[in-house]
Amino acid sequence: AGTEEEQEKNLQWGLRRSTLNHLMWISYTNVAQVANAARNYEILHERDDDDTERPDK
């Protein structure tokens, strides 16, 4: 429920949480894989933030 904007924020939060939970349960074989996964997670959410700032996309 809520406004369309509130629903969008809740969905984005849920997707971020889901992605983070998934990354935490993956078996990594070395520290480099963990670092790469963390960086990819950051990049993913930087893009999400950019998309929300540009409604023309």
PDB file with SEQRES, HELIX, SHEET and CRYST1 records, atoms N, CA, C and O in Angstrom:
SEQRES   1 A   57  ALA GLY THR GLU GLU GLU GLN GLU LYS ASN LEU GLN TRP          
SEQRES   2 A   57  GLY LEU ARG ARG SER THR LEU ASN HIS LEU MET TRP ILE          
SEQRES   3 A   57  SER TYR THR ASN VAL ALA GLN VAL ALA ASN ALA ALA ARG          
SEQRES   4 A   57  ASN TYR GLU ILE LEU HIS GLU ARG ASP ASP ASP ASP THR          
SEQRES   5 A   57  GLU ARG PRO ASP LYS                                          
HELIX    1 AA1 GLU A    4  MET A   24  1                                  21    
HELIX    2 AA2 VAL A   31  GLU A   53  1                                  23    
CRYST1    1.000    1.000    1.000  90.00  90.00  90.00 P 1           1          
ATOM      1  N   ALA A   1       0.845  -1.183   0.000  1.00  0.00           N  
ATOM      2  CA  ALA A   1       0.000   0.000   0.000  1.00  0.00           C  
ATOM      3  C   ALA A   1       0.882   1.235   0.000  1.00  0.00           C  
ATOM      4  O   ALA A   1       2.108   1.130   0.031  1.00  0.00           O  
ATOM      5  N   GLY A   2       0.272   2.378  -0.034  1.00  0.00           N  
ATOM      6  CA  GLY A   2       1.012   3.626  -0.076  1.00  0.00           C  
ATOM      7  C   GLY A   2       1.009   4.206  -1.467  1.00  0.00           C  
ATOM      8  O   GLY A   2       0.408   3.661  -2.393  1.00  0.00           O  
ATOM      9  N   THR A   3       1.695   5.326  -1.591  1.00  0.00           N  
ATOM     10  CA  THR A   3       1.775   5.968  -2.896  1.00  0.00           C  
ATOM     11  C   THR A   3       2.656   5.141  -3.826  1.00  0.00           C  
ATOM     12  O   THR A   3       3.351   4.222  -3.392  1.00  0.00           O  
ATOM     13  N   GLU A   4       2.616   5.478  -5.096  1.00  0.00           N  
ATOM     14  CA  GLU A   4       3.450   4.769  -6.073  1.00  0.00           C  
ATOM     15  C   GLU A   4       4.931   4.924  -5.714  1.00  0.00           C  
ATOM     16  O   GLU A   4       5.704   3.975  -5.843  1.00  0.00           O  
ATOM     17  N   GLU A   5       5.321   6.108  -5.269  1.00  0.00           N  
ATOM     18  CA  GLU A   5       6.719   6.358  -4.901  1.00  0.00           C  
ATOM     19  C   GLU A   5       7.122   5.506  -3.693  1.00  0.00           C  
ATOM     20  O   GLU A   5       8.215   4.939  -3.676  1.00  0.00           O  
ATOM     21  N   GLU A   6       6.255   5.411  -2.689  1.00  0.00           N  
ATOM     22  CA  GLU A   6       6.549   4.588  -1.514  1.00  0.00           C  
ATOM     23  C   GLU A   6       6.678   3.119  -1.893  1.00  0.00           C  
ATOM     24  O   GLU A   6       7.558   2.418  -1.394  1.00  0.00           O  
ATOM     25  N   GLN A   7       5.804   2.659  -2.770  1.00  0.00           N  
ATOM     26  CA  GLN A   7       5.862   1.271  -3.214  1.00  0.00           C  
ATOM     27  C   GLN A   7       7.163   0.992  -3.953  1.00  0.00           C  
ATOM     28  O   GLN A   7       7.772  -0.062  -3.768  1.00  0.00           O  
ATOM     29  N   GLU A   8       7.593   1.937  -4.793  1.00  0.00           N  
ATOM     30  CA  GLU A   8       8.848   1.775  -5.535  1.00  0.00           C  
ATOM     31  C   GLU A   8      10.030   1.695  -4.579  1.00  0.00           C  
ATOM     32  O   GLU A   8      10.903   0.843  -4.745  1.00  0.00           O  
ATOM     33  N   LYS A   9      10.068   2.575  -3.578  1.00  0.00           N  
ATOM     34  CA  LYS A   9      11.166   2.546  -2.605  1.00  0.00           C  
ATOM     35  C   LYS A   9      11.182   1.229  -1.842  1.00  0.00           C  
ATOM     36  O   LYS A   9      12.248   0.657  -1.615  1.00  0.00           O  
ATOM     37  N   ASN A  10      10.007   0.743  -1.445  1.00  0.00           N  
ATOM     38  CA  ASN A  10       9.937  -0.525  -0.718  1.00  0.00           C  
ATOM     39  C   ASN A  10      10.406  -1.683  -1.585  1.00  0.00           C  
ATOM     40  O   ASN A  10      11.093  -2.579  -1.095  1.00  0.00           O  
ATOM     41  N   LEU A  11      10.050  -1.682  -2.855  1.00  0.00           N  
ATOM     42  CA  LEU A  11      10.490  -2.731  -3.765  1.00  0.00           C  
ATOM     43  C   LEU A  11      12.005  -2.687  -3.931  1.00  0.00           C  
ATOM     44  O   LEU A  11      12.665  -3.725  -3.879  1.00  0.00           O  
ATOM     45  N   GLN A  12      12.559  -1.495  -4.131  1.00  0.00           N  
ATOM     46  CA  GLN A  12      14.007  -1.367  -4.294  1.00  0.00           C  
ATOM     47  C   GLN A  12      14.728  -1.852  -3.044  1.00  0.00           C  
ATOM     48  O   GLN A  12      15.743  -2.542  -3.145  1.00  0.00           O  
ATOM     49  N   TRP A  13      14.211  -1.497  -1.854  1.00  0.00           N  
ATOM     50  CA  TRP A  13      14.831  -1.935  -0.611  1.00  0.00           C  
ATOM     51  C   TRP A  13      14.788  -3.453  -0.520  1.00  0.00           C  
ATOM     52  O   TRP A  13      15.774  -4.085  -0.141  1.00  0.00           O  
ATOM     53  N   GLY A  14      13.644  -4.038  -0.867  1.00  0.00           N  
ATOM     54  CA  GLY A  14      13.504  -5.488  -0.817  1.00  0.00           C  
ATOM     55  C   GLY A  14      14.439  -6.197  -1.775  1.00  0.00           C  
ATOM     56  O   GLY A  14      15.012  -7.232  -1.434  1.00  0.00           O  
ATOM     57  N   LEU A  15      14.597  -5.653  -2.966  1.00  0.00           N  
ATOM     58  CA  LEU A  15      15.507  -6.255  -3.940  1.00  0.00           C  
ATOM     59  C   LEU A  15      16.948  -6.157  -3.468  1.00  0.00           C  
ATOM     60  O   LEU A  15      17.720  -7.100  -3.638  1.00  0.00           O  
ATOM     61  N   ARG A  16      17.317  -5.036  -2.883  1.00  0.00           N  
ATOM     62  CA  ARG A  16      18.680  -4.890  -2.369  1.00  0.00           C  
ATOM     63  C   ARG A  16      18.942  -5.900  -1.266  1.00  0.00           C  
ATOM     64  O   ARG A  16      19.994  -6.540  -1.231  1.00  0.00           O  
ATOM     65  N   ARG A  17      17.980  -6.039  -0.368  1.00  0.00           N  
ATOM     66  CA  ARG A  17      18.126  -6.967   0.747  1.00  0.00           C  
ATOM     67  C   ARG A  17      18.231  -8.403   0.227  1.00  0.00           C  
ATOM     68  O   ARG A  17      19.043  -9.187   0.719  1.00  0.00           O  
ATOM     69  N   SER A  18      17.421  -8.737  -0.751  1.00  0.00           N  
ATOM     70  CA  SER A  18      17.434 -10.075  -1.332  1.00  0.00           C  
ATOM     71  C   SER A  18      18.783 -10.372  -1.986  1.00  0.00           C  
ATOM     72  O   SER A  18      19.336 -11.459  -1.818  1.00  0.00           O  
ATOM     73  N   THR A  19      19.304  -9.403  -2.728  1.00  0.00           N  
ATOM     74  CA  THR A  19      20.606  -9.578  -3.384  1.00  0.00           C  
ATOM     75  C   THR A  19      21.703  -9.772  -2.353  1.00  0.00           C  
ATOM     76  O   THR A  19      22.548 -10.655  -2.500  1.00  0.00           O  
ATOM     77  N   LEU A  20      21.695  -8.956  -1.314  1.00  0.00           N  
ATOM     78  CA  LEU A  20      22.708  -9.065  -0.265  1.00  0.00           C  
ATOM     79  C   LEU A  20      22.620 -10.419   0.434  1.00  0.00           C  
ATOM     80  O   LEU A  20      23.646 -11.053   0.682  1.00  0.00           O  
ATOM     81  N   ASN A  21      21.419 -10.865   0.751  1.00  0.00           N  
ATOM     82  CA  ASN A  21      21.254 -12.175   1.391  1.00  0.00           C  
ATOM     83  C   ASN A  21      21.784 -13.286   0.496  1.00  0.00           C  
ATOM     84  O   ASN A  21      22.428 -14.218   0.978  1.00  0.00           O  
ATOM     85  N   HIS A  22      21.521 -13.193  -0.793  1.00  0.00           N  
ATOM     86  CA  HIS A  22      22.016 -14.198  -1.735  1.00  0.00           C  
ATOM     87  C   HIS A  22      23.541 -14.232  -1.730  1.00  0.00           C  
ATOM     88  O   HIS A  22      24.135 -15.310  -1.695  1.00  0.00           O  
ATOM     89  N   LEU A  23      24.171 -13.080  -1.764  1.00  0.00           N  
ATOM     90  CA  LEU A  23      25.635 -13.015  -1.784  1.00  0.00           C  
ATOM     91  C   LEU A  23      26.242 -13.597  -0.512  1.00  0.00           C  
ATOM     92  O   LEU A  23      27.336 -14.162  -0.543  1.00  0.00           O  
ATOM     93  N   MET A  24      25.541 -13.461   0.594  1.00  0.00           N  
ATOM     94  CA  MET A  24      26.071 -13.964   1.865  1.00  0.00           C  
ATOM     95  C   MET A  24      26.070 -15.490   1.925  1.00  0.00           C  
ATOM     96  O   MET A  24      26.841 -16.066   2.693  1.00  0.00           O  
ATOM     97  N   TRP A  25      25.221 -16.163   1.133  1.00  0.00           N  
ATOM     98  CA  TRP A  25      25.117 -17.615   1.198  1.00  0.00           C  
ATOM     99  C   TRP A  25      25.905 -18.320   0.099  1.00  0.00           C  
ATOM    100  O   TRP A  25      25.899 -19.549   0.030  1.00  0.00           O  
ATOM    101  N   ILE A  26      26.576 -17.571  -0.749  1.00  0.00           N  
ATOM    102  CA  ILE A  26      27.411 -18.178  -1.793  1.00  0.00           C  
ATOM    103  C   ILE A  26      28.714 -18.660  -1.156  1.00  0.00           C  
ATOM    104  O   ILE A  26      29.266 -17.994  -0.281  1.00  0.00           O  
ATOM    105  N   SER A  27      29.195 -19.807  -1.594  1.00  0.00           N  
ATOM    106  CA  SER A  27      30.492 -20.300  -1.127  1.00  0.00           C  
ATOM    107  C   SER A  27      31.593 -19.653  -1.957  1.00  0.00           C  
ATOM    108  O   SER A  27      31.610 -19.763  -3.183  1.00  0.00           O  
ATOM    109  N   TYR A  28      32.493 -18.990  -1.285  1.00  0.00           N  
ATOM    110  CA  TYR A  28      33.624 -18.350  -1.947  1.00  0.00           C  
ATOM    111  C   TYR A  28      34.877 -19.160  -1.659  1.00  0.00           C  
ATOM    112  O   TYR A  28      35.028 -19.715  -0.571  1.00  0.00           O  
ATOM    113  N   THR A  29      35.776 -19.227  -2.638  1.00  0.00           N  
ATOM    114  CA  THR A  29      36.998 -20.005  -2.450  1.00  0.00           C  
ATOM    115  C   THR A  29      38.183 -19.156  -2.017  1.00  0.00           C  
ATOM    116  O   THR A  29      39.195 -19.685  -1.557  1.00  0.00           O  
ATOM    117  N   ASN A  30      38.061 -17.832  -2.165  1.00  0.00           N  
ATOM    118  CA  ASN A  30      39.154 -16.976  -1.712  1.00  0.00           C  
ATOM    119  C   ASN A  30      38.637 -15.557  -1.443  1.00  0.00           C  
ATOM    120  O   ASN A  30      37.504 -15.216  -1.782  1.00  0.00           O  
ATOM    121  N   VAL A  31      39.475 -14.764  -0.842  1.00  0.00           N  
ATOM    122  CA  VAL A  31      39.093 -13.409  -0.447  1.00  0.00           C  
ATOM    123  C   VAL A  31      38.825 -12.526  -1.663  1.00  0.00           C  
ATOM    124  O   VAL A  31      37.987 -11.628  -1.594  1.00  0.00           O  
ATOM    125  N   ALA A  32      39.512 -12.762  -2.757  1.00  0.00           N  
ATOM    126  CA  ALA A  32      39.305 -11.954  -3.963  1.00  0.00           C  
ATOM    127  C   ALA A  32      37.875 -12.094  -4.470  1.00  0.00           C  
ATOM    128  O   ALA A  32      37.284 -11.117  -4.930  1.00  0.00           O  
ATOM    129  N   GLN A  33      37.316 -13.288  -4.394  1.00  0.00           N  
ATOM    130  CA  GLN A  33      35.930 -13.480  -4.820  1.00  0.00           C  
ATOM    131  C   GLN A  33      34.965 -12.696  -3.937  1.00  0.00           C  
ATOM    132  O   GLN A  33      33.989 -12.130  -4.429  1.00  0.00           O  
ATOM    133  N   VAL A  34      35.231 -12.663  -2.650  1.00  0.00           N  
ATOM    134  CA  VAL A  34      34.389 -11.897  -1.728  1.00  0.00           C  
ATOM    135  C   VAL A  34      34.477 -10.414  -2.062  1.00  0.00           C  
ATOM    136  O   VAL A  34      33.461  -9.721  -2.110  1.00  0.00           O  
ATOM    137  N   ALA A  35      35.690  -9.932  -2.291  1.00  0.00           N  
ATOM    138  CA  ALA A  35      35.883  -8.521  -2.628  1.00  0.00           C  
ATOM    139  C   ALA A  35      35.182  -8.173  -3.938  1.00  0.00           C  
ATOM    140  O   ALA A  35      34.550  -7.122  -4.042  1.00  0.00           O  
ATOM    141  N   ASN A  36      35.288  -9.042  -4.933  1.00  0.00           N  
ATOM    142  CA  ASN A  36      34.621  -8.798  -6.216  1.00  0.00           C  
ATOM    143  C   ASN A  36      33.104  -8.780  -6.063  1.00  0.00           C  
ATOM    144  O   ASN A  36      32.430  -7.938  -6.657  1.00  0.00           O  
ATOM    145  N   ALA A  37      32.569  -9.693  -5.278  1.00  0.00           N  
ATOM    146  CA  ALA A  37      31.118  -9.730  -5.060  1.00  0.00           C  
ATOM    147  C   ALA A  37      30.657  -8.456  -4.359  1.00  0.00           C  
ATOM    148  O   ALA A  37      29.621  -7.894  -4.712  1.00  0.00           O  
ATOM    149  N   ALA A  38      31.418  -8.002  -3.373  1.00  0.00           N  
ATOM    150  CA  ALA A  38      31.060  -6.775  -2.658  1.00  0.00           C  
ATOM    151  C   ALA A  38      31.100  -5.574  -3.595  1.00  0.00           C  
ATOM    152  O   ALA A  38      30.213  -4.722  -3.552  1.00  0.00           O  
ATOM    153  N   ARG A  39      32.113  -5.503  -4.430  1.00  0.00           N  
ATOM    154  CA  ARG A  39      32.220  -4.382  -5.372  1.00  0.00           C  
ATOM    155  C   ARG A  39      31.088  -4.423  -6.398  1.00  0.00           C  
ATOM    156  O   ARG A  39      30.505  -3.388  -6.720  1.00  0.00           O  
ATOM    157  N   ASN A  40      30.782  -5.598  -6.905  1.00  0.00           N  
ATOM    158  CA  ASN A  40      29.676  -5.718  -7.855  1.00  0.00           C  
ATOM    159  C   ASN A  40      28.359  -5.294  -7.221  1.00  0.00           C  
ATOM    160  O   ASN A  40      27.524  -4.673  -7.879  1.00  0.00           O  
ATOM    161  N   TYR A  41      28.169  -5.624  -5.953  1.00  0.00           N  
ATOM    162  CA  TYR A  41      26.963  -5.215  -5.223  1.00  0.00           C  
ATOM    163  C   TYR A  41      26.898  -3.685  -5.146  1.00  0.00           C  
ATOM    164  O   TYR A  41      25.843  -3.092  -5.368  1.00  0.00           O  
ATOM    165  N   GLU A  42      28.029  -3.056  -4.831  1.00  0.00           N  
ATOM    166  CA  GLU A  42      28.079  -1.591  -4.774  1.00  0.00           C  
ATOM    167  C   GLU A  42      27.756  -0.980  -6.138  1.00  0.00           C  
ATOM    168  O   GLU A  42      26.973  -0.034  -6.223  1.00  0.00           O  
ATOM    169  N   ILE A  43      28.352  -1.511  -7.195  1.00  0.00           N  
ATOM    170  CA  ILE A  43      28.110  -0.996  -8.549  1.00  0.00           C  
ATOM    171  C   ILE A  43      26.640  -1.132  -8.918  1.00  0.00           C  
ATOM    172  O   ILE A  43      26.048  -0.205  -9.471  1.00  0.00           O  
ATOM    173  N   LEU A  44      26.053  -2.276  -8.617  1.00  0.00           N  
ATOM    174  CA  LEU A  44      24.645  -2.513  -8.914  1.00  0.00           C  
ATOM    175  C   LEU A  44      23.768  -1.440  -8.274  1.00  0.00           C  
ATOM    176  O   LEU A  44      22.851  -0.920  -8.911  1.00  0.00           O  
ATOM    177  N   HIS A  45      24.045  -1.113  -7.030  1.00  0.00           N  
ATOM    178  CA  HIS A  45      23.193  -0.158  -6.334  1.00  0.00           C  
ATOM    179  C   HIS A  45      23.531   1.287  -6.668  1.00  0.00           C  
ATOM    180  O   HIS A  45      22.681   2.165  -6.525  1.00  0.00           O  
ATOM    181  N   GLU A  46      24.749   1.548  -7.108  1.00  0.00           N  
ATOM    182  CA  GLU A  46      25.053   2.883  -7.634  1.00  0.00           C  
ATOM    183  C   GLU A  46      24.233   3.128  -8.894  1.00  0.00           C  
ATOM    184  O   GLU A  46      23.711   4.225  -9.094  1.00  0.00           O  
ATOM    185  N   ARG A  47      24.117   2.112  -9.742  1.00  0.00           N  
ATOM    186  CA  ARG A  47      23.306   2.229 -10.959  1.00  0.00           C  
ATOM    187  C   ARG A  47      21.838   2.411 -10.612  1.00  0.00           C  
ATOM    188  O   ARG A  47      21.146   3.218 -11.234  1.00  0.00           O  
ATOM    189  N   ASP A  48      21.356   1.658  -9.614  1.00  0.00           N  
ATOM    190  CA  ASP A  48      19.966   1.807  -9.179  1.00  0.00           C  
ATOM    191  C   ASP A  48      19.703   3.231  -8.719  1.00  0.00           C  
ATOM    192  O   ASP A  48      18.673   3.817  -9.053  1.00  0.00           O  
ATOM    193  N   ASP A  49      20.637   3.790  -7.950  1.00  0.00           N  
ATOM    194  CA  ASP A  49      20.480   5.161  -7.458  1.00  0.00           C  
ATOM    195  C   ASP A  49      20.483   6.151  -8.607  1.00  0.00           C  
ATOM    196  O   ASP A  49      19.707   7.106  -8.604  1.00  0.00           O  
ATOM    197  N   ASP A  50      21.354   5.934  -9.597  1.00  0.00           N  
ATOM    198  CA  ASP A  50      21.398   6.818 -10.766  1.00  0.00           C  
ATOM    199  C   ASP A  50      20.086   6.772 -11.530  1.00  0.00           C  
ATOM    200  O   ASP A  50      19.592   7.803 -11.984  1.00  0.00           O  
ATOM    201  N   ASP A  51      19.519   5.580 -11.672  1.00  0.00           N  
ATOM    202  CA  ASP A  51      18.257   5.432 -12.400  1.00  0.00           C  
ATOM    203  C   ASP A  51      17.116   6.148 -11.700  1.00  0.00           C  
ATOM    204  O   ASP A  51      16.243   6.703 -12.367  1.00  0.00           O  
ATOM    205  N   THR A  52      17.099   6.150 -10.367  1.00  0.00           N  
ATOM    206  CA  THR A  52      16.005   6.806  -9.657  1.00  0.00           C  
ATOM    207  C   THR A  52      16.130   8.312  -9.737  1.00  0.00           C  
ATOM    208  O   THR A  52      15.137   9.026  -9.598  1.00  0.00           O  
ATOM    209  N   GLU A  53      17.349   8.809  -9.962  1.00  0.00           N  
ATOM    210  CA  GLU A  53      17.542  10.252 -10.069  1.00  0.00           C  
ATOM    211  C   GLU A  53      17.200  10.764 -11.460  1.00  0.00           C  
ATOM    212  O   GLU A  53      16.993  11.964 -11.644  1.00  0.00           O  
ATOM    213  N   ARG A  54      17.136   9.855 -12.457  1.00  0.00           N  
ATOM    214  CA  ARG A  54      16.872  10.255 -13.837  1.00  0.00           C  
ATOM    215  C   ARG A  54      15.575   9.623 -14.326  1.00  0.00           C  
ATOM    216  O   ARG A  54      15.597   8.534 -14.898  1.00  0.00           O  
ATOM    217  N   PRO A  55      14.460  10.284 -14.110  1.00  0.00           N  
ATOM    218  CA  PRO A  55      13.184   9.684 -14.503  1.00  0.00           C  
ATOM    219  C   PRO A  55      12.976   9.582 -16.007  1.00  0.00           C  
ATOM    220  O   PRO A  55      12.015   8.951 -16.448  1.00  0.00           O  
ATOM    221  N   ASP A  56      13.855  10.188 -16.809  1.00  0.00           N  
ATOM    222  CA  ASP A  56      13.709  10.134 -18.262  1.00  0.00           C  
ATOM    223  C   ASP A  56      14.090   8.774 -18.832  1.00  0.00           C  
ATOM    224  O   ASP A  56      13.834   8.519 -20.009  1.00  0.00           O  
ATOM    225  N   LYS A  57      14.687   7.901 -18.044  1.00  0.00           N  
ATOM    226  CA  LYS A  57      15.097   6.571 -18.528  1.00  0.00           C  
ATOM    227  C   LYS A  57      13.973   5.591 -18.411  1.00  0.00           C  
ATOM    228  O   LYS A  57      14.132   4.424 -18.769  1.00  0.00           O  
TER     229      LYS A  57                                                      
END                                                                             
